[in-house]
Amino acid sequence: MKKTVLVLLLVAVSQLSLGQVADTPAIEEVIVIGELSKPAVRSQIIRVETDIYNFYNANNGNKKLNIVCRQVALTGTRIPQRVCEPVFLTEARSREVRRFIQEFDGVAELQALEANVKIETDEMNTVYASLIEKYPPFAEALLVLEDLKARLEELGR
């Protein structure tokens, strides 16, 4: 197994969560990702995701594009898991389920949702790209999240 030690400054994340301006000094927190345990990595992922989504939601200009996280017991289990998705996708799924119940035509076509929300998905991607360009700490926070998820995969989920 490839052993990499990634030293990470969570300044970007703390700036996002506190809404700090670039001139404002931030408290730097150094975390060595390669030394984190599985529970610690999961905790950091939730922390960073929450900061990213809060910043994105505050700056996207469209409430339907907001990303909302909630605890959901997925089919086949009673153990709730954290699920984060944009409001427009949640609403599209609800509409499809209502249509299925009203028409009862045999199968709810939830796989077709992607085609139904293509415009919103493209708009969301455009907003992400502009935030990455405009706010370097946002881009850094996304890279931090990517590194944390890679560490979790390395630990075997």
C-alpha positions as CSV (number, residue, x, y, z in Angstrom):
1,M,0.0,0.0,0.0
2,K,1.4,3.4,-0.9
3,K,2.1,5.4,2.2
4,T,1.7,9.1,1.7
5,V,1.6,11.6,4.4
6,L,-0.3,14.7,3.4
7,V,0.0,17.7,5.5
8,L,-3.0,19.8,5.2
9,L,-3.8,23.4,6.2
10,L,-7.5,23.8,6.8
11,V,-7.2,27.6,6.5
12,A,-9.4,27.5,3.4
13,V,-12.1,25.5,5.2
14,S,-12.0,27.8,8.3
15,Q,-12.2,30.8,6.0
16,L,-15.2,29.4,4.3
17,S,-17.0,28.4,7.5
18,L,-16.4,31.8,9.1
19,G,-16.9,33.8,6.0
20,Q,-13.6,35.5,6.5
21,V,-12.1,38.0,4.1
22,A,-8.7,37.4,2.7
23,D,-7.2,40.2,4.8
24,T,-8.5,38.7,8.1
25,P,-6.0,36.5,9.9
26,A,-7.1,32.9,10.3
27,I,-6.1,30.4,12.9
28,E,-4.3,27.6,11.0
29,E,-5.0,24.1,11.9
30,V,-2.5,21.5,10.6
31,I,-3.8,18.0,10.1
32,V,-1.7,15.1,8.8
33,I,-4.2,13.2,6.7
34,G,-2.0,10.2,6.5
35,E,-2.1,9.8,10.3
36,L,-5.9,10.1,10.7
37,S,-7.9,7.0,11.8
38,K,-11.0,6.0,9.8
39,P,-13.4,7.7,12.3
40,A,-11.3,10.8,12.3
41,V,-11.3,10.9,8.5
42,R,-15.0,10.5,8.4
43,S,-15.5,13.3,10.9
44,Q,-13.2,15.6,8.9
45,I,-15.1,14.8,5.7
46,I,-18.4,15.8,7.3
47,R,-16.8,19.0,8.7
48,V,-15.3,20.0,5.3
49,E,-18.4,19.0,3.3
50,T,-20.6,21.1,5.7
51,D,-18.3,24.1,5.3
52,I,-18.3,23.7,1.5
53,Y,-22.0,23.3,1.2
54,N,-22.7,26.2,3.6
55,F,-20.5,28.5,1.5
56,Y,-21.9,27.3,-1.8
57,N,-25.5,27.7,-0.5
58,A,-24.8,31.2,0.7
59,N,-23.2,32.2,-2.7
60,N,-25.2,30.4,-5.4
61,G,-28.1,32.9,-5.7
62,N,-30.8,30.2,-6.2
63,K,-32.4,28.3,-3.4
64,K,-33.2,25.3,-5.7
65,L,-29.5,24.8,-6.2
66,N,-28.8,24.6,-2.5
67,I,-27.3,21.4,-1.2
68,V,-29.0,19.9,1.8
69,C,-27.7,17.1,3.9
70,R,-29.9,14.8,6.0
71,Q,-29.8,11.4,7.7
72,V,-31.6,8.8,5.7
73,A,-32.1,5.1,6.3
74,L,-31.5,3.7,2.8
75,T,-33.5,0.7,1.5
76,G,-32.5,-2.5,3.1
77,T,-31.1,-1.0,6.3
78,R,-32.3,0.8,9.4
79,I,-29.0,2.5,9.9
80,P,-29.2,6.1,8.8
81,Q,-26.6,7.5,6.5
82,R,-25.7,11.1,5.6
83,V,-27.1,12.0,2.2
84,C,-26.4,15.4,0.6
85,E,-28.1,16.5,-2.6
86,P,-29.3,19.6,-4.3
87,V,-32.9,20.7,-3.6
88,F,-33.9,20.4,-7.3
89,L,-32.9,16.7,-7.3
90,T,-34.9,16.0,-4.2
91,E,-37.9,17.8,-5.7
92,A,-37.6,16.0,-9.0
93,R,-37.5,12.6,-7.2
94,S,-40.6,13.6,-5.1
95,R,-42.5,14.5,-8.3
96,E,-41.6,11.2,-10.0
97,V,-42.7,9.2,-6.9
98,R,-46.0,11.2,-6.7
99,R,-46.6,10.6,-10.5
100,F,-45.9,6.9,-10.0
101,I,-48.3,6.6,-7.1
102,Q,-51.0,8.5,-8.9
103,E,-50.7,6.6,-12.2
104,F,-49.4,3.3,-10.7
105,D,-47.9,2.2,-14.0
106,G,-45.7,-0.5,-12.6
107,V,-42.2,1.1,-12.2
108,A,-41.1,4.4,-10.9
109,E,-38.5,5.7,-13.4
110,L,-36.1,7.2,-11.0
111,Q,-33.1,6.5,-13.3
112,A,-34.5,9.0,-15.8
113,L,-34.2,11.9,-13.3
114,E,-30.8,12.9,-14.6
115,A,-32.4,13.9,-18.0
116,N,-35.1,15.9,-16.1
117,V,-32.7,17.9,-14.1
118,K,-30.0,18.5,-16.7
119,I,-30.5,22.3,-16.9
120,E,-30.3,22.7,-13.1
121,T,-27.2,20.4,-13.0
122,D,-25.5,22.5,-15.6
123,E,-26.4,25.6,-13.7
124,M,-25.0,24.1,-10.5
125,N,-21.8,23.2,-12.2
126,T,-21.4,26.7,-13.6
127,V,-21.9,28.2,-10.1
128,Y,-19.3,25.8,-8.7
129,A,-16.8,26.8,-11.4
130,S,-17.3,30.5,-10.8
131,L,-16.9,30.1,-7.1
132,I,-13.7,28.1,-7.6
133,E,-12.4,30.9,-9.8
134,K,-13.5,33.7,-7.6
135,Y,-12.7,32.3,-4.2
136,P,-9.3,30.4,-3.9
137,P,-10.2,29.1,-0.4
138,F,-13.2,27.4,-1.9
139,A,-11.1,25.6,-4.4
140,E,-8.6,24.7,-1.7
141,A,-11.4,23.3,0.5
142,L,-12.6,21.1,-2.5
143,L,-9.0,19.7,-2.8
144,V,-8.9,19.1,1.0
145,L,-12.2,17.1,0.6
146,E,-10.7,15.1,-2.3
147,D,-7.6,14.2,-0.2
148,L,-9.8,13.2,2.8
149,K,-11.9,10.9,0.6
150,A,-8.8,9.4,-0.9
151,R,-7.5,8.6,2.6
152,L,-10.8,7.0,3.5
153,E,-10.6,4.8,0.4
154,E,-7.0,3.9,1.4
155,L,-8.3,2.8,4.8
156,G,-11.0,0.6,3.2
157,R,-14.1,2.7,3.9
